[in-house]
Each structure stands twice: as structure tokens, then as C-alpha cells.
Amino acid sequence: MNAPVEEVVYIVPILDSTDVLKARQSARELAARLKLGSADQTRLATAVSELTRNVLQYAGQGQCKIIDASSDTQTRITVVVEDHGPGIPDIELAMRDGYSTSGGLGAGLPGVQRLMDEFHLISQSGHTCLTITMSRPRLAL
Amino acid sequence: MTESTDFNLSHFIESHQDKLLESWMKGLLPEWRRKHPQSVDEDTLRRQSRQLLDGLAKLLAGQLTESWEPPLDHSITLLLRNLSSARVKQGYRAADIAHYLVTLKRVLIHALLQENLTGDLSRFGDLLATVEIATDSLTTLIYEIYAETRERIIAQQSLSLLELSTPVVRLWDRVVMVPLVGVIDTARARQVTERLLESIAKFEATVAIIDVTGVPILDTSVAGHLMKTIAAAQMLGARVVMTGISPDGAQTLVKLGVNFSEIPTRATLRAGVAEALLLVGKRILSIKEEQ
């Protein structure tokens, strides 16, 4: 088995709401290219949409990196969303369903965690980085 | 052989206008005709190009420094503005429009080369540089105008898209429908809510169908906007039926923890219409059944 090769497929700077569309379309496109089902494509696109929208709302701008980390045995897409905004003051609270500081539904972050297979969040003032991964076993050819 | 020191570029263009125009059009027309067979009006183009050569001759009478830019109120600027914005509307690409002036540059340089001005090489170099500065800055200008026109068209389109994109349709007595298409951001959501509430009041609707078939991604932000719209409609006494959530969308919404369970939802608009009619005590029958 070959070691997984991480290939950054898209880097989308997040500056305004059209970039949210660009980011999620890119994610969907990569998922489709790697032959993930349409439900998984929608999951990934929705998760990217949530995170990039958060960037706009709380940090103003940031960056979304979409990475193909597939290996022989699994299809693996990692998305890294980063910003240099004020950070999340209380991560535990932010991960709680129904909690929102902005009058939203408060389902974004915990929802994304449920949509994805892996979810890492680090946040401090000046740097917030979310790494999400969707992995599916690759069907035998 | 002309002495290059006496050579006057402005005068050269004036006296060779017909010949220059001929080679210019010969270089330009085949390509434009091939790409835009419908929109090449040769007479107009020749007239405009002749005016441009006139304008260029006048410009070149003065000294051009390297940082030279065509003055904004010069006839040549206005001419290029008309030409470029008209072509944009006909669907010409930036490269096609740039091709217009690139061809002119080639024709001018070619004509100068044939004048045997090689007696004074440095003077000849100056001449070429002048032609280059003039045509290059005109090309920059025409490109700027092109981008400007495009941006204006895009701005107009997004404005009219916002206007068009939220029609509220009266489906039947007391039933209204909003088909949502595209991206639902805060501005769109506010507009949808306003129009829906207006129509509910105007038609005394008791049922409102919100169809989201055309919404590509239902994330928490879109769901949040929808919920606010639905709450407002319910406050006016209308019941809301939501239709068009795709199977993928439904799974994703559930995972996200978005709960639409208090609102009757239907997979298709067709089922939603049936539900809405039922709520106002109607149903659709085929003519045979009625008889």
C-alpha cells in the first residue's frame, strides 16, 4: 500500500459571500471527482458552507484549503478553514447545540462535527483553525 | 529615400490613411467575421477606424513621453469608449477587442519599416517607440473600458436578479407560493419575507408554499432565514408548507440538527400543492371522475 499523498486541490481565500459559494462548490466538485455519493457531496459542501460562513461572520476573512488525502484503500478529503479573527472564547460552549453568540441557530459547529468523520478545532485570539475530514473506504475496483 | 530626421509621423499617417486603413481592415476583418459573423458592420467599423486614424495623427503631432496616457476628454478616448462598449454588448471577448488595436500597431510598424528610414537608426527607434507608446496605451484604455462595461453589466444583472428572483405566485384562492432559487443570503431572505408577507395579506392567504427545489445548499444559515420567514408568515395566520427538500438535503439537515418537524414538508412541489389545497378544502380531480 502506498502512503497517502496529500494534495492540496483548492485554496479559496474567503473574503465575501461569493467565496463561500466558491469554496463549497470546489468541495463538492472534488467529492464528485473522487466518486463520493451525492449525499456525501452534499454533506461536505454543507460543512464547508457552515465553516466558511462562520469565517465571514466572526473573523471577516480567512482561507479555505481543500485537500485530497486519499490512499489506495480509502477516499479521504480534508478541509482546513483558517482565519486570524478574534477566536472562539469558549470552545466547549461553541460546540454545544443551540448555543450561538450571533442569534443563529447554534447548530453550525456541532452540526459540522456530526456531518464529518474527523473534526479538530484549535482557536486562540488571532488564529482559529478548523480541520475536518471525510473518509470513505474505497471500493475494490 | 526619405531622410528620417525630417520624417513626420503625424503627417505620415494622414497622407497614408487610405492605405493604412486598408491593411488594418484586411488584418482585422477575417478574424472578427469568423468569430462574430452577425455583428460586423463593415461601414461603421471603417468610419470609426478612419476617425481613429485621424485622432491618432493629431495625437502624434505632439511629443509622447513613456508615461503618456490618452486624455479622458480626447475624441479618441470617446471613440474607443463607444467602440468598446458596443462590442461588449455584442459578446466580444477582451482578446477580440484588444486585437483591434494590436492589428493597428502591426500595420503601422509594418508601414514604417517599408519607408526605408534606416538612415538614422536612433531616430527610427524613436519613431517605433512613439508608435508603441501610443498604441499600447490605447490598448490599455480599451481594455479598461471593456472591464468597466462588463462590471456595469454584471452589477445591473445582479440587481435585476434580486428583483426577479422572488416572485410570489398566487396559486389558488387563499394559497400563495414562493419558489426560492439560488443563494439565500440575508438580503434575499429579507426580501422573500417582505414579499411573502405582503402577498399573504393582500390575497388573504391561509396557506403559503415555500419551494426550495432551487436552493443548492441548505445549511444552518439558510435554515435560520427560512425559519424566521416561516414564523412571520404563521403570525399572519398562514400555514406554511415547505416543499422540494432533496433526499441528500434532508439527511444533511437532520445531521446538522436543524428541525423542521413542526412544519408540514413535502418532497415535491406536486405533493405540496395537494397538501395546500387540502388545507383550504379543495382537491384536484380529473374531468372523468367529476362526471
Interface residues (C-beta under 8 A of the other chain):
Chain A: S17 L21 R24 S38 A39 Q41 T42 R43 A45 T46 S49 E50 R53 D97 G104 L105 A107 G108 P110 G111 V112 R114 L115
Chain B: V183 D185 I217 L218 D219 T220 S221 A223 G224 M227 S246 P247 D248 G249 Q251 T252 K255 L256 G257 V258
